[in-house]
Amino acid sequence: MAKTKSVKLIEVKSEVGAGTRGASLGIDAVKIAALDFRSTFFKRFRGMAIPDDNAALYGEVGSRYARRIKSVLKMYERIAAGVRDVLKDGKFPIILSGDHSNAGGTIAGIKMAYPDSNIGVIWIDAHADLHSPYTTPSGNMHGMPMAASLAEDNIENKVNDLDYETIELWEMLKNVGGIMPKVEYRDILFVALRDFEEQEAYLLKKNKVKIVTTAEFKKVGVAKTCREAIKYLSHCDKIYISFDVDALDPSISRGTGTPVKGGLNEREAADMILDLIQNERVCCLEFTEVNPTLDSENVMAETVFEIMQKVVRQLEIQ
C-alpha cells in the first residue's frame, strides 16, 4: 500500500492554447459544483493559482501554425515552476487546468523536479496531441503538448512552412526547464484514444506507442487495465496522469471543446484513476478541458468534482 500523500491543488485558468473559448471557466465551474454538493472541499484545499495570460485572447494570434505560442510559452514556464516547487515540497499536485496545452508545462515541471528520473505519462484523452507546428491542421496549441514534451517535430510529415520566429519559439517551448525531451515514446500510454490525424497515426505506429482503446478497456475491465498500465511503465520512476474530460463519452456531457463519441463513462474513468493513484510512483494528476459554456446544468464540472473528491479522500487515507 502506498504512503499517504499530502495534496496541493494548482489552478491554471489559461485557455490560450484552445480553439474554442470557455475552458478558462472550468475551474470556477468545478467550484460551483462543489457548492451545489454543499462541500467545503475548496475551503479546505485552497489552490495555488498560476497567473494566466488570457488577455492575449483579445490580441493577434501570431503564427497561424502555432496560435498564441508566445503566451503558451509563458504558461509553460509559469506552470513548470509551480509544479516543480510543489513536488520539491513533498506534496502531490492535483492540477485543475483550462486547456490541455498546459499539460506540457506540467510535464516540464515534473522533469525539473526529478531531472534524473524517467517520467511516465498516462494520457487519458480522445486525442493524441502529437501535432507540431509543422503538421498541425488548426494551429491550436492544445493539440501539441505531447509533441513538445517529446521534442517531436515530425518533419517526415511536414505540411506547414514556418517562419523563423515560430521555429525559434517552438524550440524554446520544447526546451522549457533546459531538458529536452522530457519523455520518450516508450514512457507514454494512451487510454481512450480514438481521434487523431494521419500525421499523428504515423508517429504512433512508427514508435509502437501503447494504446488502450475504449473497447479494450471495457473488455478487460478497470483492474486489469490499470495493472497492465503500471506494468508497462515499470521502467519509469515517476508517473503523471493527465485526464482530458473528452476521454468521456459525450452522452454523459458535452461540456468540453472537442467531444468524440465512443468514450468512457464516468464510473470507468473514476475507478481507473482511483486504481492508478494507489501506485506510489504516481506523483501528479491533472484534470483539463472542462468548458461550462458548452454544457448544460454544469454536468461535466460535477463529474470532475466527484472524481477529484474521491481521489483526494483516497490519497489521504491510503
Secondary structure as GFF3:
##gff-version 3
##sequence-region A 1 318
A	DSSP	beta_strand	7	12	.	.	.	ID=ss1
A	DSSP	three_ten_helix	23	25	.	.	.	ID=ss2
A	DSSP	alpha_helix	26	36	.	.	.	ID=ss3
A	DSSP	alpha_helix	41	44	.	.	.	ID=ss4
A	DSSP	beta_strand	48	50	.	.	.	ID=ss5
A	DSSP	three_ten_helix	54	58	.	.	.	ID=ss6
A	DSSP	alpha_helix	69	88	.	.	.	ID=ss7
A	DSSP	beta_strand	92	97	.	.	.	ID=ss8
A	DSSP	three_ten_helix	100	102	.	.	.	ID=ss9
A	DSSP	alpha_helix	103	113	.	.	.	ID=ss10
A	DSSP	beta_strand	119	124	.	.	.	ID=ss11
A	DSSP	three_ten_helix	141	143	.	.	.	ID=ss12
A	DSSP	alpha_helix	145	150	.	.	.	ID=ss13
A	DSSP	three_ten_helix	155	157	.	.	.	ID=ss14
A	DSSP	alpha_helix	164	174	.	.	.	ID=ss15
A	DSSP	three_ten_helix	176	178	.	.	.	ID=ss16
A	DSSP	three_ten_helix	185	187	.	.	.	ID=ss17
A	DSSP	beta_strand	188	191	.	.	.	ID=ss18
A	DSSP	alpha_helix	198	206	.	.	.	ID=ss19
A	DSSP	beta_strand	210	212	.	.	.	ID=ss20
A	DSSP	alpha_helix	214	220	.	.	.	ID=ss21
A	DSSP	alpha_helix	222	232	.	.	.	ID=ss22
A	DSSP	beta_strand	238	244	.	.	.	ID=ss23
A	DSSP	three_ten_helix	245	247	.	.	.	ID=ss24
A	DSSP	alpha_helix	266	276	.	.	.	ID=ss25
A	DSSP	beta_strand	282	288	.	.	.	ID=ss26
A	DSSP	three_ten_helix	292	294	.	.	.	ID=ss27
A	DSSP	alpha_helix	299	317	.	.	.	ID=ss28
###
